[in-house]
Amino acid sequence: MEKIIDEKAQGNTLTLEAREGNSKKLYIESYGCQMNFSDSEIVASILADQGYNTTLRLEDADLVLVNTCSIRDKAEQTVRKRLEKYNAVKRSSNPKMKVGVLGCMAERLKEKFLEEEKIVDLVVGPDAYKDIPNLLKDVEEGREAVNVLLSKDETYADISPVRLGGNGITAFVSITRGCDNMCTFCVVPFTRGRERSRDPQSIIGEVNDLAEKGYKEITLLGQNVDSYLWYGGGLKKDFKNATEMEKATAINFAQLLAMVAQAQPKMRIRFSTSNPQDMTEDVLHAMAKYPNICNYIHLPVQSGSTRILKEMNRQHTREEYMALIDKVREILPDCGISQDMITGFPTETEEDHRQTLSLMEYVKYDFGFMFMYSERPGTLAARKLEDDVPEEVKKRRLTEIVDLQQKHSAFHTQKTVGKTVEVLIEKESRKSDQHWSGRTPQNTVVVFQKEHYKPGDFVMVKITDCTTATLLGEAVGYSENQ
Ligand code: SAM
């Protein structure tokens, strides 16, 4: 196997190890959530079996695939711009190139894509990637190539993903697909279908394989990982119809976490995303019990106002969320916590916004991902509620929560100065070729002098300085985990 990873390759374009004998070229870009990046690795694996190696040069590609996101309107606009770019390249230098749209936008827009975007040759939804080889034949024979069927049981458990453009140290492992939560703002249940879990044995198999290849950290991925439930396959909502035996032997997320942690005690284990309504205390106890499960939880709340949470169909109140935070702090005192927040959800008042700010003051998140509400066609909110918060009000509220988050992030990084933390080295620092960049178990980035250390090493770093979001320090030796 020859490595063709271009060191300059960054961002959304990915490359993989070339397979000998493959002569066709695939250019694949991913946008949106980590699940999309993980899905592109499944698609690359399916296409490697069809004779495709990836390329970083759009001009050289036989096939261009873009894995798309529908979560906000802006994400869709980005993809449309990329389609224009592919079109320009196709016209100017590569007329034989075929273009396919994958993922959530494909699912949302279906055949419309072929009608509206003349450049697009194939449209494939998130559950239909195994059909890509057949769809490519349809394209070659001049037929329309669309498969956006959502599945009850597809989890791609039998496909070993090709790791694309990664650092060889950290990898994603998908454990659930779809989402049943029906948050009123969210398009995911419509684009990714109903929730189903992947066979734990295939998860452990993938984790063991990654460990053998030298990976040091995995992130278990799903829209709502805490809702993981394996009872032999099938939709989560059909669990009630399972046999007594299936119910008795079912495996939940806390049990899966323990299984993965035990299978590879030297590997760091992370997971994302947690939904507060499904996060149970036994998950926190599993985190406390196994030192290789990182003390970090991404716990989106979206709003600090119980009234807005109800409008969003989040299944918890402000007080219940605060009680969950108290539990996290009690069981895992040094746990990093991050948030997702939406400003300007329909009917949000200044008082609701103040409740969000005060919840943030209560939790003091380590970091966060904050967005202005973007109405998504077909969602419950779009059907039932007017998008009535003016753009400038959404923007101002967003600035206020971003500023507050920065204050809290700085509070956490400053608190760490003087302490010694464990860092897994991932890559060279973007700002200096003399420094490594890695993360603490709490998911904070640490930058320090390279010395004799190398990527993949677990190193103890004494923190001497910080910025709002980054810790700066000096290595003082290897960690016990090394
Ligand atoms: N499954 C997770 C949950 O519900 O907590 C995260 C799902 S989503 C892929 C990631 C984030 O995008 C959400 O947590 C939310 O903050 C944001 N988001 C989703 N829909 C949105 C919308 N219509 N407008 C703005 N932000 C949105």
Residues whose N, C-alpha, C, O or C-beta is under 5 A from the ligand:
A	BS01	SAM	C33 I71 R72 F185 C186 Q223 N224 T273 S274 N275 P300 D340 M341 I342 F371 M372 Y373 S374 E375 R376
